[in-house]
Amino acid sequence: MNAALPDPRRAAQHGAPTMAEAKQTIDFEEVRAKDIIADRQTGWAQFTRATSWAIGIIVVLLVLLKLFFG
């Protein structure tokens, strides 16, 4: 199953912009320390929650392996 690469000439014929015509805009905003801290605290909370779940799942799997193949 080889997918054919899109033909840029065909895309241009149908009104799609080519890479040379694509416009890029970057909006700069003031970065506040409280925004950064809140973002990092949220990320840390998600990381620790995911780590706790992963450790719990591994413990359960090891216990099940011990019971079945012990």
N, C-alpha and C positions, 0 to 999 in steps of 0.2 A: 504494500500500500504506500506508494510514493505520492505524496501530495505535491502538486505543481505549485511553484512559487508564483505569487501574484505578479502580473505584468504591469509595471508602472505606467506604460502608455495606455493600457486599457483603463486603469483607474483615472487617469487624467481625462480620458474621453468621456467618462461618466460624471465628471464634475468633482471628483475627489481631489483634494489638494495633494500635491507631491511633497516630498520631504523638503525640497528647496522653498516651497511656498508656505510651509507650516510656520505659524507665528507662535512664539513662546513669550509668555509674560510671567514675571516674578513679582509678587507683591511682598514688599518688605514691611514687617510690623515690628513695633517695639517689643522686646522680650523682657518680661518682668521675672524677677527671682521667684516670686510666689507661684507663677505659672509653671516654672521649671520644677520647683519643689513638689507641687501637687502632681505633676505628670510622673515624676520619678517615684513618688510614694505609691501612686496607683500601680505603676509597673512592678515595684517591689512586692506589693501585696499580691498581685497576680502571679508573680514568680514563686513566692513562698506557698501560695495555695496550690499551684500546679506541682511543685516539688513534694508537698505533703501527700497529694493524691498519688503521685507516682511511687513514692516510698510505700504507701499503704497497699497499692496494687501489687508491687513486687513482693511484699511480705505475704500477702494472701496467696499469690502464685507459688511461692516457695513452700508454704505450709501445705497447699494442695498437692504439690509434687512429692513432698515428704509422706503424706497420707497415702497417695496412690502407688508410689514406687519405693517407699520407705525401706 
